[in-house]
Amino acid sequence: MALSGRTLTFKIDGTAIGTANTDGTGKATLSYKIDESFGLGVHTLTVEFGGDANYNSSAGSTTLTIKQTPTKLTIGSVSGKVGSTVYLKAKLLRSSDNAVLEGRTVRFQIDGADVGAGVTDGSGLAVLGYVIPNTLSAGVHTITVLFDGDALYLSSSSSGATLTVK
């Protein structure tokens, strides 16, 4: 017999992450974005029913494996004259759903040489003000952006943009 309208508490490694009520089939669903503080690896997911006047309390658990998430970078082309400042921009996204990633360092390269880095903001955008040096010849140069990855996210890179020096 399915119990509806009962509140279940969901926990990861003993930390409560939310509650949900059972439906007419006795199932409860909790949508939850896993907090970065849990870290990678195997964790214990527990669901508890506290009991009520008619039913005893109960609990069940299973394993939850948190893995590094794939990322992707998008970049745009820019142009400028020697001595001028251009703004190299890259957006870091989670591959699965295009959610922006904030507070991650993105490195910028021109023709394979590192020219600086930027940290992604709340919109996932990293910006680097780059003064075009007189050693960079006129013409088209390849911009590459790299995210080296971290404990939760896999590395990614993109080199589909150009810097045109006039």
C-alpha positions in Angstrom: 0.0 0.0 0.0 1.5 3.3 -1.1 1.5 6.1 1.4 0.9 9.6 0.0 1.4 12.9 1.6 4.3 11.7 3.9 7.4 14.0 4.2 10.7 12.4 3.5 14.1 13.9 4.4 17.0 13.5 2.0 20.6 13.6 3.3 24.1 13.3 1.8 26.7 12.0 4.2 24.3 12.9 7.1 23.7 16.5 5.9 20.1 17.3 5.2 19.7 18.6 1.7 15.9 18.9 1.6 12.5 17.3 2.0 9.8 16.1 -0.4 6.3 14.7 0.1 5.3 11.3 -1.3 2.7 11.2 -4.1 -0.2 8.8 -4.7 2.3 6.1 -5.7 4.4 6.6 -2.5 7.3 8.2 -4.4 9.0 11.4 -3.4 11.2 13.4 -5.8 13.7 16.0 -4.7 15.4 18.2 -7.3 18.8 19.3 -5.9 21.9 20.8 -7.3 24.8 19.1 -5.6 26.8 21.6 -3.5 30.5 21.8 -4.4 31.4 21.3 -0.7 30.6 17.6 -1.0 33.5 17.0 -3.3 34.2 14.2 -5.7 33.9 10.5 -4.8 31.4 8.1 -3.3 28.9 9.5 -0.7 26.0 8.1 1.1 22.5 9.2 0.1 19.9 8.6 2.8 16.2 9.1 2.7 14.3 9.1 6.0 10.7 9.0 7.1 10.3 10.3 10.6 7.1 8.3 11.3 3.7 9.5 12.4 0.8 8.3 14.5 0.1 5.4 12.2 3.5 4.4 10.8 6.9 3.8 12.3 10.0 5.7 11.1 12.1 4.2 8.5 15.2 5.0 6.3 17.0 3.7 3.3 20.4 4.5 1.8 22.4 4.1 -1.4 25.6 5.4 -2.8 25.9 8.6 -4.7 29.0 9.0 -6.9 30.1 12.6 -7.7 32.3 12.9 -10.7 34.1 15.8 -12.5 31.8 17.5 -14.9 32.7 18.3 -18.5 33.1 22.0 -19.5 33.3 24.0 -22.6 34.6 27.5 -23.6 33.2 29.9 -26.1 35.3 32.8 -27.4 35.0 35.7 -29.9 37.3 37.2 -32.4 38.7 40.8 -32.0 40.8 43.2 -34.0 43.0 46.2 -33.3 46.1 48.2 -34.0 49.6 47.7 -32.5 49.6 49.5 -29.2 45.8 49.5 -28.7 44.0 47.5 -26.1 41.6 44.7 -27.1 39.5 42.7 -24.8 39.8 39.0 -25.1 36.6 37.3 -23.8 35.8 33.7 -23.0 32.7 32.2 -21.5 33.1 29.0 -19.4 30.0 26.7 -19.3 29.1 23.3 -18.0 28.7 21.1 -21.1 25.6 19.2 -20.0 23.3 22.2 -19.6 25.2 25.4 -20.5 25.2 26.6 -16.9 27.8 29.3 -16.3 30.7 28.6 -14.1 31.8 31.5 -11.8 35.1 32.0 -10.1 37.2 29.8 -12.4 40.5 30.9 -14.0 40.7 30.9 -17.8 44.0 31.4 -19.6 44.4 33.2 -22.9 47.0 32.5 -25.6 47.9 34.3 -28.8 49.5 31.9 -31.4 50.2 29.4 -28.6 51.9 31.9 -26.2 50.3 32.7 -22.8 49.3 36.4 -22.6 47.3 36.4 -19.4 44.3 35.1 -17.5 40.9 36.1 -16.3 38.5 34.9 -13.7 34.9 34.1 -14.7 32.3 36.4 -13.3 28.6 35.6 -12.4 27.8 35.3 -16.1 30.7 32.9 -16.7 32.7 35.5 -18.6 36.4 36.0 -18.2 37.9 39.1 -19.7 41.5 40.1 -20.4 42.6 43.5 -21.5 45.4 42.8 -23.9 47.7 45.6 -25.3 48.8 44.5 -28.8 52.6 44.6 -28.7 54.7 46.0 -31.6 56.3 42.5 -31.8 53.1 41.0 -33.1 53.0 41.3 -36.9 50.0 42.6 -38.8 47.6 39.9 -39.9 45.5 37.2 -38.3 46.6 35.4 -35.1 44.9 32.5 -33.3 43.3 33.1 -29.9 43.2 30.0 -27.7 41.5 29.9 -24.3 42.1 27.2 -21.7 40.5 26.1 -18.5 42.8 23.8 -16.6 40.0 22.1 -14.7 39.7 21.8 -10.9 38.4 19.3 -8.4 34.9 19.4 -9.8 35.2 20.3 -13.4 37.2 18.8 -16.3 39.5 21.0 -18.4 38.6 22.4 -21.7 40.0 24.6 -24.4 38.9 26.5 -27.6 40.8 28.0 -30.4 38.1 29.0 -32.8 38.7 32.8 -32.7 41.2 35.2 -34.1 43.0 38.5 -33.3 43.4 40.6 -36.4 46.2 43.1 -36.1 45.8 46.0 -38.5 
